[in-house]
Amino acid sequence: MIAACTLFEGKYHVGVAVLVNSLIANEFSGKVFIGYRGELPNWIDRRAEINHFNYWNNVKYMKVENAGLYFVPLEVESHLTNYKPYFMRDLLSEEAIGLEGLFYFDPDIVVTYNWSFYKLWLDAGIALVHEINNNDMPPSHPMRFLWNKVILKMSMITQNQMTSYINGGFCGVSKENKKFLDIWINVMKTGETYFDFNQKALGDSKSLLFPNVDQDALNIAAMASEPNLSLAGPDGMSFISGRNYMAHATGKVKPWNANFVKRALNGIAPKMSDKKYWEYADGPIKAFSDKEVASKRRSLKIASFISRFYKRS
């Protein structure tokens, strides 16, 4: 069985709801594991059953069409974005679940390709997608020079001469390749032990080695892993046109809190991720009322029309 998983807390539950809707719309059938911190949202069936696994207790289960949703309560101190490889590793190690592979999606992603494609993707290797920002990162890039020091500190070698930067919002791993997750975890542990995450670079407020801890660690893990990666370009997340396997709403303004008309009047056109999010918002999980969905879709049309004539240069 190939499953999907995600992590959320707070308002991001509306992202989870629409992610699941998009999976179901694209013929997903199976298990979705949803790690969460804090309160469960009100769209969850209060009659949801309680399940127990080796790693977690009080896991709530509810079925939505052909998807079985498992809500896993987490008690972790770190930011949930840094918990991704731990969550994936534990799920793949849980024999009672019986997974052959697992895809992680950030809760601001919607799936736009048939699930059968994703299952085939794992046959090609560890599934990853390139970023759009800072994507051109050849082996001679100064950051890779610094990251090689991390790899050497781990007593490993660079096995993949990467040319692009990978987005940390998505990862697909088969059970036979789950040691990739251990490398990802060990990179973060090595950074915590041997390098100063808070080291400043020339007055920059970001860390020198790990400006984006989980994402940079994922990139280092890709450099150090066996050469069995399957990389899609930035079109894979609908950052550009092409083979749009999913749509990723990066940035602080999310589709559920954006004022599309106001942004369009400021020269910011709606993104593919905005349109796809609201396309799937009225699926079997109702995180929004029909009125809210209709209003957002209407504002998207108006904003798209405005953006035909007025765009920020």
Buried (B, 14 or more C-beta within 10 A) or exposed (E): EBBBBBBBBEEBBBBBBBBBBBBBBBEBEBBBBBBBBEEBBEBBEEEBEEBEBEBBEEBBBBEBBEBBBBBBBBEEEEEBBBBBBBBBBBBBBBEEBEBEBBBBBBBBBBBBBBBEEBBEBBEEBBBBBBBBEEBEBEEEBEBBEBBBEBBEBBEBEBBBEBBBBBBBBBBBBBBEBBEBBEBBBBBBEBBBEEBEEEEEEEEEEEBBBBBBBBBBBBBBBBBBBEEBBBBBBBBBBBBEEEEBBBBBBBEEBBBBEBEBBEBBEEEBBBBBBBBBBBBBBBBEBBBBEEEBBEEBBEBBBEBBEBBEEEEEE
